[in-house]
């Protein structure tokens, strides 16, 4: 068990928080609403960004049973990104994960950006299957003006009312497939309240307080990246008032319990568990109304719920029978992510990125291949590679498209690709058939709109230089701004302009209808003879 008091850093935070609390008491920063404290403690177990790491569900189910031995007031919630990110989720389009969450006893969830990855119709189907209640206060159908899900729920424990408000990131429109939210004319059918986000949240906080909520817990999928995202969980804490705790996801951050002051000078706690069931969060409201958050490493939770274990094995067996066949052999370790550097495929050229871009270019016979770093989701280990391994690499089932682009459009797309370096970006392009230099010391000329979609460039200065086209293997020439080149990449990128690629709007693109996994397997078997070279 990791608590906020274990490390020297956490002790310092606790000491500072104590001073802050004393200051608040001395200066009158005390919540004006009188709380009804619970007769027995309230426990909320929480996760975020599980991404199909199914082994953790038996642990969180066992932890719930353990907590119920000490108090009847126990909830299990998720801050999003549960149905996507692994082969079990992709193979079943989320159904396997929903079955496990039902078995584990989840009570409430909100939507992560990847809950939209199988389309709105599939999300609706999964919502009906899921026994937990989905909360989301900022997802509207623009055709009706109505919310798609309940914005909040108020749970009553004796006389104590605990409100839970769900929030999805407005950037879901670019980090999932944009066409899922649009009609055939490209007009958005849904809104995630990007233009009035904090006002929307505050309105719901005010509602639950008016309904008598003693404690307000936000379950959100925003992330704590204040450098690049205007809408984020720290700003949510400071721009609103009336929230007690924010359970956050999206950035995969490990946050034990960080204190912020809200717009009225009252303390708000922000916490996040990391990702992939690294930890389970435990929020406790004591009989004195004291709130504590801690992270329980799943590896140190010894108990597992037998029913969930049995279901997990049943599901894995179903899946295993589909995907254990050998596809090829890799002569090298191809790395998407490392413990030391993180998701390197999202901010620098990698061997795995080159291989994926080579695959779409080679299989489709185009001049150039593009592959967004965010589409590459797993490492490939040296040795035998199975269909499941490839499925983990490309779990989204994106179809591959081909396009015609001018040299200038290619240059502009690359400029957008590197616009936020050295930060991670799911739209960072791994390329085949090109080489170029990048100067990260140069300010990016790229401008984006409120939804983080490319809107243009200012000035003449560029980060990308010496852009060269490989016209024959190993032979390069400067790219011609006016020449038409053929490009292969995901339909998500070339047709849907996902990851904010408004710079590609209007290009001539054709969706082949063939999924990326099929293209990858075809390239390996037909072009490489079943061997991925070093």
N, C-alpha and C positions, 0 to 999 in steps of 0.2 A: 504494500500500500504506500503510495506517495502522497504526502499531504503538504500543505503550504508551509509547514514548519520544519521540514527535514534538512534542507540545505542551508548553507550560510546565506545564500542570496535570498532564499525564501524567508529566513529569519529577519533579514534586513527589511524585506517587504512588509512582514508582519509588524515590525517595530515602527516603520514609517506609517503604516495604516493605523496603528494605535495612536500615534501622534496626531494623525489627520482626524481621527475620530474625536480625540480630545479637543482639537481645534474646532471641529464642527459643533461640539457641545458648548464650547465656550463662546462661540460666535452665533449660536442660534440656528445652525444648519441641521435642524431636526425635522424629519418628516411630520407634516402637520396631521396626517391621518392616524387615528388611534387604531392599532392593530388588534385583532383577536388572535392571540397566539394559540397554537394547537395544544390539546391535552396530551397527545402523544406525538413524538417527532414525525416529521414528514420527510420521506426520502424519494428523490427523483434520480433514477439511473439514466444516463444519457450517453449517446455515441454520436459520431459524425464521420462522414467520408469512409464508411466501411468498405465500399467498392467491391462487394462480393467476397470479402474475406470471411467465408462462411463458418470457419472453425470457432469464431468468437460468439456465435449465437447461443451455443450450449453454455458458455460461461456467463453471459448476461442473464440467461434464464435461471441458472443456479444462484447467481447473486441476488436476483429478485426473491427467490425462495428463501434464501438466507436472511434477507432484510425483513421479510414478512414474519419471521420468528420473533422479531423484536418490536414490530409496529405494524398495524394493518394499513398504514398510510404510505403505500409504495406505488410509484408510477415508473414506467419505462418509456423513454422518448428517443427520437432520432432527429438530428439536425440536417439530414439529407445526404444524397449521393449513396444510396444503398443498393439500387438495382443494376448498376452498371459498373464496369471496371474489371470484370473477370469473365472467364469463359462460361461459368455457370449462369451468370446473368444474361450474357449475350445469346447463348444457345437457347434459352427459354424466354427471351425477351422480358426478363424480370420475374417470371412466375416462380422459379425455384426460390428466389430470394424472398418473395412475399410469403411463400409457404413456410419458410424458416422463421420469418418474423412473426407470423401468426402463432407458430408453435412456441416461440420464446416469450410471447405475452406482451408485445408492445401495446401501449395505450394511445400515444399520440406521435405523429411525425409531421415534419414540414417537407417541402420539396427542395431538393438540390437541383442545380442546373442539369445534371445528368439524368434526373427522373424524366426529362423530356426527350431523351435520346431515341426512344422507339416510336415517337410520334404522339400526338394528342389523343388519337383514338385508343392507342394501346395504353396510355396513361389512364384513361377513363376506365378501361377494362381492369387494369391492375388496382385502381382505387376501389373498385367493387369487390375485388378478391381480398384486399387488405382489411383485416379486422380492426387494426388501429385506425383512429380518426385522423385524417389529413387536415392540418391547419395552415392556412395561407391568407394573409390579410391584404395582399397586394396584387393578386392575379385576377384580372377582370376580362370578361368577354365584351369586347367593344360593340358587338352587335346588339347586346341586351343591356349593357351597363351593369351586369350582375357579376358578383364574385363567383368563381368556380368552386371554391371550397369555403368552409366556415373559417372566419378570420381568427377566432379564438374559442377557447373553452374555459369554463370556470368549474373547478373541482372543489367540492365542499368536504372538508374533513372535520366533522363536528360543527363548531361555529366558525371555523377558519376557512376562508375562501382563497384558493390559489388559482390565479388566472394564467393561462398559457396562450401566448400569441405566436402564430407562425408567420415567417417571412421568407420569401425566396429572393435570390439576387436578381435585380433587373437586367443583369448582364447575361442571363440565361438565353436571351434571344440571339446572341452571337456565339456563345459557347456551346449551344446545341445547334440543331439545323434550323436556320431562319425560316425556311419554307413551311415548317411545321406550324408556324404561327401566322401564316399569310394565306391569302386567297390566290387564285390564279393570276391576278394582276399585280401581285407583289405587295398588296396592301395588308397591313397588320390587322389581324382579327382579335388580338389579345393585347393587354397592357399589363406590365409589371410595375406601373406607377413610378417610372424613372424620373418624370418631370415634377412630381410632388411627393417624393418618397417619404421624407421625414414627417411631412404633414399627415400623410396617410397612416403612418405608424402611430403618431401622437394621437390621432383621432381614436384609434382603437385602444390605446392605453387609457385615454380619458373615459371611454365607454366602460371598460372593465372596472375602473376605479368607481365610476358612478353606480355600477352594479354591486359594489360592496367588496371588491377584491382586496384582501389584506396583503397579499404578496403577488407581484407580477413577474412572471418568468417569460422571457422571449426565447423561442426556439427558432434560430435563423440560419440561413446559408449565405453569408455575406463575405466572410474572410476579414482579416485584420491588416490587409495591405493598404496602408494609408498613403504610400508614395505614388501609387498608380491608379487606385480606384477611389473615386469621389464618394461612392456609397460603400461603406465598410462598417464593421461592428464597433470599432472605437468611436467613430463619429456618431453612430447611432446612440452610443452611451452618452455622449456629451451634448448632442443636439436635441435631445428629448428630456422629459422628466416623467417620473412615475414607474420606471423599470427598476426592479431589484437585482435581477440576474439575467445575463445574456449567455445562452448556450449556443455557441457558434460553430459553423463549419465552413468549408470551401477552400480555405488556404492551407489545410493540413497542419495547422500550427498546434503545438503543445502548449497550452496555457492553463496553468494550475488554478489560478484565480487572481486576476489583475484588477485593481481598483481604479475607477475613473470617477470624476465628479460630473453629474448631469447639469442641465441648464439652470437648475435651481441650487446647485452646490451640494446635492445629496449624492451619497456613494452608490455606484453601480459596479457589480462584479461581472467581469468577462472571463469566460472559460471555454476551452476547446480541447478535445481529447487527442488530436493528432490525426491519424488515418489508419485504415486497415485493421481496426480492432487492436491497435497498440495498447490502448487503455480503454477502460470504462470509467466514465465520470459518475461521481456520486455527489449530489447536492442534498444537504441536510438542513431542514428548518427545525430548530430545537424548540422545546416547550417555552423557552424564554424569547423566542422570535429571532434567535441568532442564526444567521445563514453561513454555512460553511461549504466549500467545494473542495473536492479532492479527486485525484486520478488513481485508479486501481489498475496496475499493469496486468493485462489478461494472462500473461505467462505465469504470474504468481497466484492467480486464482486457481486453486487445486480442484475445486468441485466442478462438475459438469452435469447438466440435466440429461438424464438418460434418454428421455423421449426425443429431445432435440438432437442428441448425438445419433440416435437411430435414424431419424429423418435425414440428417446430414449425410450419413453413409448411404442411405437409400437413393438420395438425389445424386450423389457422386457416382454411384454405380450406374445409374441411368445414363449419366453423362459420359462416363468412362467408356461405356460400350460404343458410344458414338465416335469417340475421338482419340483412341490410343494408337491408331495406326501410324506407322513410321512414314514420314514424308521425305526426309533427306538427312544428310549429315552436315554439320557445320564444322569447319576447320578452325574457327576462331570464336572467342567470346564476343558477342555483339551487345554493347551496353546502351541501354536507354537511360538508366538511373543508377547512381552509385551512392553509397552511404556517405561518402566524403563530400561529393559535389552536388548531390541532388539530381534533379531531372535534366541532365546535361543536354538531352536531345532538344530541349526547348530554348537553348541559348547559344549552342555552338555546333559546328559540323561534327558528326560522329560517323563511325563505320556503319553502325546500324541504320542511321539516317540515310547515308549514301546508298546502302543496299536497298532500302525501301523505295527511294526515288529511282534508283536504277531499275527496280522491278516494274514500276508502272510505266516508265519510259520504254524499257525493253519489251514488255509484253504488248504494249499498244503501238510500238513502232513510231513514236513521235521524236521530235528534235530534242525535247526537254522534258524532264520529269520533276514534279513538285510533290512534296509530302510534308504536311504540317507536323511539327514536332508533337503537338497534342494528340495526333492520331496514332502515334506510336506508343504502346502502353506496356510493353514488357521487354525484358532482356531475352536474348537467345544464347543459351549456354553451348559451349563447345561439345560436340558429340552428336548423338542421335537426336533428331528433332521430330516431334510428333505433330499431328494435326492440332492437338490441343495447345501445343506450344505456339503454333502460328495463330491460333484463335486468340490466345492471350495477347499476342502482339497487335492484332487488328480485331478488337472485340466489338466494334460498332456496327459492322455490316454495311459500311459506306460503299456505295457504288462508285465505279471509276468513270470519269468523264474525260473527253478530249476537247481541246479548245484551240482556236486560232488567236494568236496575240501578236501585236507588233513588238518590236524590240523595246520601244519606249514603255509600253504597258508592262512588259516584263521587268524593266528597270524600276518602274514605279512600284510594282508589287514587292520587289525585293527591298525597296526603301521602307515600305510599311512593315515588312517582315522584321527588320532590324531596328525599328523605331524606338523600342523601349529597352534595348540592350543596355547594360548587362543583365537586366531582370529577365526572369522566365516569361515566355509568351507561348501559348499553345499554338499560335499561328506562325511561329518562327519556321521558315521554310528550309527543309533539307532538299538539296537540288541534285539533279543529274543533267549533264550536258552543258554546264556553266561553271565558270570560276570567277571570283571577284574578291576585292578587298573591302573591309569594313573598318571605319574609323569611329569607335565609340566615344571618342573625345569630342567629336563634332556634334553639336545640338541637332536633334532630328527636326527636319522641316515639316514632318507630317502633322496634320491637324485631324482631330476626330470630333464627332458630335456627342450628344449626351449619352448615347448608347454605346460609345466606344467604337463606332463605325467610322472608317476612313472618310474624311470630307474634303481633303485637298492637301496641298503643300505650299509653304510660304518661302520666299527667297530662292536663291540659286544654289546655296550650299547643300551638299548631299553627303550622307554617310557612306554610300556605296560608290566605289570607283573601280576602274580597270575591269569592267564587265566584259567577259570573253565567252564566245560560243564555241563549243567543241563540234566542229563540222566533220571531223573524222576522228577515230580513236586516238587520243593523245595529241591532236592538232587543234589549235584554237585560233580564232580571229575575233577582232572587236565586234560586238553585237551591233547590228544595223538598226537604228531607231525606227526606220520606216519599213523594214522587211517584216513579212508575216512568218511567224514560227509556229509549229504545232507543239502543243503542250499536253501532257497527261497528268492527272492528279485526281483527287477525290472529288465527287460531285459536290460534297459539302463545301469544298473550297471554290471550285471553278464555276459551278452553277448556282450554289446557294449563297456564295460570298460569306461563308461562316468565318468565325473569329474576327469579324469586323472588316472583311476585305471588300469594302465598297469600291475600292480602286479597280476591282474586276467587273463592276457593273457594266453591262452592255457588251461584253465580249461574246463572240460566237462560240458557244460551248454545246457539246452533245453528250448526254448521259448514256453510257453504254448499257446500263442495267446490270452489269457484272460486278459482284461485290469484290472489295479489295482483297479479301482472303483467297478468293478463287484466282485472282490475278497473280497474287504472290505465289500460290502453289503452282500455277501454270508456268511462271517464270523460272521457278526453281527446277521443276521437272523437265521442261522443254528447252530452256535456254542454258541452264547450268548443269544439266545432267544429274540432278539429285545431290549436288555437292555445293555448299556455300563456301567459296574460297576465302582464304585469309585476306 
